[in-house]
Amino acid sequence: VIFISLDSVQSEYNKYRNTMPWLSVPFTNLHKLRIRDNLSGKYGVRMGLLPDLIVLNGSGSSNGGCEVVSRNGRGEYVSYFKGETAGSSWGCIMS
């Protein structure tokens, strides 16, 4: 899991980030490198639907990026961690 914030104020980013155990993109890089804008546009993440969890397979694809496994990671993660991935889109990231 990598946290990518849509916060526009660093104090809000810091407050939310401090509650999470996983890696994150530093606030300054989100804006300076346009990471936030590029990824939210690419994966369709919108402010009104936060927090959002997009699951990628990480193995890359023919177009040089990661393939989307699920756009509903928030709704599916419990089944994934219970091992109930047989027949689901998450099965491809288990190996």
N, C-alpha and C positions, 0 to 999 in steps of 0.2 A: 504494500500500500504506500502510495506517495500522495501526500496532501498538497493540493494545488488550490490556493485560496483565490476567491473572487473579491476579497476585501480591498477597498481602495484607500484605507487608512491603516498605517502600520500598527497603531496601538490595538485596533480591533483584530488584526492578523495575529499579533502576539498573544492576545487574550485567548483566542480560539486555539491557536497552535499549541499553547502550553498545556492543553487538556488532552493532547494526542500523543500516543507512544511511537508513531511511525515517522518515516522520513518526510521531509517537506522541501519544497522549492523556496529558497529565501525570498522574502518580500521584495527586496530591491530587484532581483532577477525577474520576478513575475512581470514587472513593468518595463524595466530597461530592455529586456530581451523579448518582450511581448509574448511571453510564454502563456500567460493567463488568457490573453485575447485569442491567440492561435489555437490553443487546446479547447477552450470553451466553444469556439466556432466550429472546430473540426468534429467535436463529439456532441454538439447541441446542448451544452449545459447552460441553463438559464437561472437567473437570480431567484425567481419565485419557486424553483423546484429544489432548493438546497436544503440539506446537504445531498449530494448526488454521488453515486458510486458507479463508475464505468469500469467494467472488467475487460482487460485486454489479455491476449494470449502470450504476448511478449516474444513470440518466436519470429516475428516479422512476417512480411508478405511479399508478394511479387512487386508491389508498388513501394517497397522500402519502409513500410510502417507496420505497426502492430494491428492485428485484426481484433475487432470488437467481439467479445464472447457474450457479453450481456450489457444492456443499457439499464437494466433493473437490478443492479447489484445489491441495493438496499433491501429489495424485496426477496432476493434469492440467497443471501449469504448464510442464513441460518441453516438451510438445507445443505449447502456446501460444507459447512463445518461439522454437520452431523454425518457426512459421508453419503448423503442422498443425492449423488450427482449422476447416477446411471441414467442414461437417456436424456440428460439435460445438456444445455450448451456449455456448462462448466466442466463437463467430462474431459474436454480437450486440454484443460490446463492441469489436470491431475498427474500426468506422467512426467 
